[in-house]
Amino acid sequence: MTWRNQLQPASFRGVPFLVDSDTMDGGRRGPTHEYPYKEEPYNEDMGLKARTYKFAAYVIGDDYFGKRDALIDALETKGPDTLIHPQYGAQQVRLLTYSVNHSTEKGRESRFELAFKQEDERSQYPSSTSNTLAKTAAAQAASQTQASSEAAAALGGRF
């Protein structure tokens, strides 16, 4: 099987487009700490950066007006959705930017510059966590109150 046969047809929200070239940016995120009189910096690792996918893409054919308009509609629809990347397959992404170019020199085609950012809708907002210190303090206070009540009842109120 050749490498071309392994490429997947590109699409976003089910709207197909052709790809001349693509770029994927990724890496790690976090601040770099530099200290006086220390020659080596400390890079704080805060996890993976969200990947950015960029495409030089196009639609072509006698019906390119309809293909172009369908892709623009898909790009301008709010929220994340599935991008089928030729190299990496299905990815959950959100559109960052796009531009469209037409040339009278080349007819029957619209060229796009597309940029998408990796997105995981499950982690859209930080999740809350329990304040275990406050819960422990409240449980301890309740326990002490109950113990005091039981001791007073056992002594018949004599203390």
HELIX and SHEET records of a PDB file:
HELIX    1   1 TRP A    3  GLN A    6  1                                   4    
HELIX    2   2 TYR A   64  GLU A   76  1                                  13    
HELIX    3   3 GLU A  121  SER A  123  5                                   3    
HELIX    4   4 THR A  132  ALA A  154  1                                  23    
SHEET    1   A 7 VAL A  15  PRO A  16  0                                        
SHEET    2   A 7 SER A  11  PHE A  12 -1                                        
SHEET    3   A 7 ASP A  81  HIS A  85 -1                                        
SHEET    4   A 7 GLY A  89  ASN A 101 -1                                        
SHEET    5   A 7 GLU A 109  GLN A 118 -1                                        
SHEET    6   A 7 THR A  52  ILE A  60 -1                                        
SHEET    7   A 7 LEU A  18  ASP A  25 -1                                        
SHEET    1   B 2 THR A  32  HIS A  33  0                                        
SHEET    2   B 2 TYR A  42  ASN A  43 -1                                        
END                                                                             
